């Protein structure tokens, strides 16, 4: 891998780190999954069927917003929260690069062991 490619991969991982940190919490991961499958929702809707308070959901959404995963849009008296697909896609690409690097490392290990 060229130095330029290594630098690009490093920068990509650095920008994805806050995303992975935010998704490391089960509640936040569930919120992202719900927004992904059910589309934009208000805090009221996001708390339906859960034991999590509206205040707690609001705090988790702010963390997700800080990581660039979601954004809220004011609609009347409520904010509607929506997933930012481009940030999720960039995180997926980072995981793909990590997976490819592991595949290469495992191939090298296999070749070494078989020699």
Secondary structure, DSSP 8 states (H G I E B T S, - for coil): --HHHHHHHHHHHHHHHHHHHHHTSHHHHHHHHHHHHH-SEEHHHHHTTSS--HHHHHHHHHHHHHTTSEEEEEETTEEEEEE-HHHHHHHHHHHHHHHHHHHHHHHHHHHHHH-
